[in-house]
Amino acid sequence: MPDDTAPPSGQVPGPPANGATNAPASGEAGSTGTVAGTPQAAALFRCPNCGRQFPAGNKFCPGCGRSRADLEEYLKAKRRLAQTDREVRGAWNRVRRVATFYVAILVLNFISAYVLPLDEAWGMLLADSAIIVVSLCWFFSDDVLRVASFRPGFSLGLLLFLPLTALLTYAVTVANNHLMLTALGLGDFAEHVKGTEVFAELRLPWPVLLVSICVVPGIFEEVFFRGLVQGSLEKIMTGREALLVQAVVFAIAHLNAAGFFTYLVFMGLYLGWLRRSSKSLIPGMLVHFSHNLIALLASHHGNQGT
């Protein structure tokens, strides 16, 4: 039986009466249309203010009346706030981890210096080994720290000049010690001002002294205190505050009550300033190594003279 609904032969079916269409409107939620025979889902926008969905082409939310431009600006601000919150949480987590390692190193310093029956020099070597392990582990897991470690920071001429400034830092150290022991009447603390002389008294070979006093502190203490500690603090406080805190932390870690007030904080501030101004650990490593080398040579010369 022929189909009564089919159009007569040779005629093309036209649009339905009254301009109606069989396809749902593209702006309706959940509707689909056809473009060149391919299904296409209608774009919807969820209002972040009231949660209502409406066609993305609408300029205002039918639920709360907010304009689309205001809503998109609100979404951008919300994303920025979420990103900032993630960065702050990450920075504080990093600081907590660094603080945990620092406390562990501090405890090990105390045990090796005052609890274990070790010579003071060997106790310092044991404490430095903890800094080496922590610094190396973090160094190979932190891309930013590796970049800071290998970036020159200054021009080659200035880098070559920096070790000479260690002469000035050593002179300031000697002057501060003299001031403490004489003008301030703190001679009772003289026995606590110990440094390279304890190594010289052990008559260790020069290569061992050079590594223990110059190489290990010059490299690994800079990675830990100026790289990890100062770099982490700069994410949660101003640069000046981070500079001051890391200097105090650096001084405390040496467990030297007299040296804390005479030269350790000063050295921490200077090395931290080099890190901050150059964005690199190389300048501080050169100065730290050179300062300790001068102190070692002076101590060795003094022991030979007596």
C-alpha positions in Angstrom: 0.0 0.0 0.0 1.5 3.4 -0.9 2.5 5.7 2.0 0.1 8.6 2.2 2.6 10.7 4.1 5.3 10.6 1.4 5.6 13.6 -0.8 4.6 13.4 -4.4 7.2 12.2 -6.8 9.7 14.8 -7.8 8.8 17.2 -4.9 11.2 18.1 -2.1 9.7 18.2 1.4 9.6 21.8 2.8 9.8 23.1 6.3 6.9 22.4 8.7 4.1 24.9 9.0 4.4 28.0 11.2 8.3 27.9 10.9 8.5 25.0 13.4 11.5 22.7 13.3 11.8 19.1 14.3 15.2 19.6 15.9 15.4 21.0 19.4 16.7 24.5 19.9 20.4 24.7 20.3 20.2 26.9 23.4 18.1 24.5 25.5 19.8 22.5 28.2 20.5 18.9 27.2 19.4 19.5 23.6 21.4 18.4 20.6 21.4 19.7 17.1 22.9 18.6 13.8 25.6 20.5 11.9 26.3 19.0 8.4 24.8 15.7 9.7 27.1 15.6 12.8 25.6 15.7 16.3 26.7 18.6 18.4 25.9 19.1 22.1 24.7 22.6 23.1 27.2 24.6 25.1 26.0 25.2 28.6 27.5 27.5 31.3 26.9 26.8 35.0 26.5 30.0 37.0 29.1 29.9 39.9 26.8 32.2 41.9 23.5 30.3 41.9 24.5 27.0 40.2 22.0 27.3 37.4 22.9 26.1 33.9 22.1 28.3 30.9 23.2 28.6 27.3 26.7 29.8 27.0 25.6 32.5 24.5 23.3 34.2 27.1 24.8 37.4 28.5 23.0 37.1 31.9 22.1 34.3 34.2 18.4 33.7 34.3 18.6 32.6 37.9 20.4 35.4 39.7 20.7 38.0 37.0 24.5 38.3 37.1 26.1 39.2 33.8 28.2 36.6 32.1 31.3 38.9 32.2 31.0 39.3 36.0 30.6 35.6 36.4 33.7 34.8 34.3 35.7 37.4 36.2 34.6 35.8 39.4 35.7 32.4 38.2 39.1 33.7 37.3 39.5 35.3 40.7 38.5 32.0 42.3 41.0 30.1 40.3 43.8 32.5 41.2 42.8 32.2 44.9 42.9 28.4 44.7 46.3 28.5 43.0 47.7 30.9 45.7 46.3 28.7 48.4 48.0 25.6 46.9 51.3 27.5 46.6 51.1 28.7 50.2 50.3 25.2 51.5 53.2 23.8 49.5 55.6 26.5 50.8 54.6 25.7 54.4 54.9 22.0 53.9 58.4 22.6 52.5 59.3 24.8 55.5 58.1 22.1 57.9 60.2 19.5 56.2 63.3 21.7 56.3 62.6 22.5 60.0 62.4 18.8 60.7 65.7 18.1 59.1 67.2 21.1 60.9 66.1 19.9 64.3 67.5 16.5 63.6 70.8 18.0 62.6 70.8 20.2 65.7 70.1 17.2 68.0 72.9 15.2 66.3 75.2 18.2 66.8 74.4 18.2 70.5 74.7 14.5 71.0 78.1 14.3 69.1 79.4 17.3 71.1 78.1 16.7 74.6 76.8 13.1 74.9 78.9 10.7 72.9 82.5 10.0 74.1 83.9 11.5 70.9 86.6 14.0 70.3 85.1 17.3 69.4 86.5 17.3 65.9 85.1 13.8 65.1 81.8 14.9 66.6 81.7 17.9 64.2 82.5 15.5 61.3 79.6 13.3 62.4 77.3 16.3 62.4 78.4 17.5 59.1 77.7 14.0 57.6 74.1 14.6 58.4 74.1 17.9 56.5 75.8 16.1 53.5 73.1 13.4 53.4 70.2 15.8 53.7 71.6 18.3 51.2 72.3 15.6 48.6 68.9 14.0 48.9 67.1 17.3 48.5 69.5 18.5 45.8 68.7 15.7 43.5 64.9 16.1 44.0 64.7 19.9 43.7 65.1 21.4 40.2 65.1 25.0 41.5 67.9 24.2 44.0 70.0 22.6 41.3 69.6 25.7 39.1 70.6 28.0 41.9 73.6 25.8 42.7 75.1 25.9 39.2 74.1 29.4 38.1 77.2 31.7 38.3 75.3 34.6 39.7 78.0 37.2 39.1 80.5 37.9 36.4 83.7 35.8 36.2 85.8 38.8 37.4 83.7 39.3 40.5 83.6 35.6 41.2 87.4 35.6 41.2 87.4 38.6 43.5 85.0 37.2 46.0 87.4 34.8 47.8 89.5 37.9 48.7 86.6 39.2 50.7 87.1 36.2 52.9 90.1 38.1 54.3 87.7 40.8 55.4 85.3 38.3 57.0 88.2 36.6 58.9 89.5 40.0 60.1 86.0 40.9 61.4 85.8 37.5 63.1 89.1 38.1 64.9 88.2 41.6 65.9 84.8 40.5 67.2 86.4 37.8 69.2 88.9 40.2 70.7 86.1 42.7 71.5 84.1 40.0 73.3 87.0 38.8 75.3 88.3 42.2 76.4 86.1 45.2 76.0 82.9 43.3 77.0 84.5 41.4 79.8 83.4 38.0 78.5 86.6 36.2 78.9 84.9 33.4 80.7 83.5 32.3 77.4 86.9 32.0 75.8 87.0 28.2 76.1 83.8 28.0 74.1 85.3 29.8 71.1 86.7 26.8 69.4 87.0 26.2 65.7 89.7 24.9 63.5 92.2 24.6 66.3 90.5 21.4 67.5 91.3 19.8 64.1 94.9 21.0 64.2 95.4 19.4 67.7 94.4 16.0 66.2 97.3 16.2 63.8 95.1 15.0 61.0 96.5 14.9 57.4 96.1 18.1 55.5 93.7 16.5 52.9 91.4 15.5 55.7 91.6 18.9 57.3 90.9 20.6 54.0 87.8 18.5 53.3 86.5 18.6 56.8 86.9 22.3 57.4 86.7 23.9 53.9 85.0 21.6 51.4 82.2 20.2 53.5 81.0 23.5 55.0 81.7 25.5 51.9 79.5 23.3 49.7 77.0 21.4 51.8 76.3 24.0 54.5 75.6 26.5 51.7 73.2 24.1 50.0 71.4 23.4 53.3 71.3 26.9 54.9 71.3 29.2 51.9 69.6 26.8 49.5 67.1 24.9 51.5 66.5 27.1 54.6 66.7 30.5 53.0 65.0 29.4 49.8 62.1 27.9 51.7 61.7 30.9 54.0 61.6 33.3 51.1 58.3 31.6 50.0 56.5 32.5 53.2 58.1 35.8 54.3 59.9 38.8 52.9 63.5 38.5 51.6 64.9 40.5 54.4 63.1 38.4 57.0 64.3 35.2 55.4 67.9 36.6 55.4 67.8 37.4 59.1 66.2 34.1 60.1 68.6 31.9 58.2 71.5 33.7 59.7 70.3 33.0 63.2 69.5 29.4 62.3 73.0 29.1 60.8 74.6 30.5 64.0 72.5 28.3 66.3 73.4 25.1 64.4 77.1 25.5 65.4 76.3 25.2 69.1 78.9 27.9 69.9 77.5 30.4 72.4 80.4 32.8 72.1 80.7 32.6 68.4 77.0 33.2 68.0 77.5 36.8 69.1 80.9 37.4 67.5 81.0 36.1 64.0 78.4 33.4 63.2 75.4 35.7 62.7 77.6 38.1 60.8 78.8 35.3 58.4 75.3 34.0 58.0 74.1 37.5 57.0 76.9 38.0 54.5 76.5 34.6 52.9 72.7 35.0 52.8 73.1 38.4 51.2 75.3 36.9 48.5 72.6 34.2 47.9 69.9 36.8 47.7 71.7 39.3 45.4 73.1 36.7 43.0 70.3 34.2 43.0 73.1 31.6 43.2 74.9 29.5 45.7 78.3 29.7 43.9 79.4 33.1 45.4 78.6 31.9 49.0 80.4 28.6 48.4 83.6 30.5 47.3 83.5 32.9 50.3 82.7 30.2 52.8 85.4 27.9 51.5 88.0 30.7 51.5 87.1 32.0 54.9 87.5 28.6 56.5 90.7 28.0 54.6 92.2 31.3 55.9 91.1 30.3 59.5 92.7 26.8 59.0 96.0 28.3 57.8 96.0 30.8 60.6 95.4 28.1 63.2 98.1 25.9 61.7 100.6 28.8 61.7 99.7 29.6 65.3 100.2 26.0 66.5 103.6 25.9 64.7 104.6 29.1 66.3 103.9 27.9 69.8 
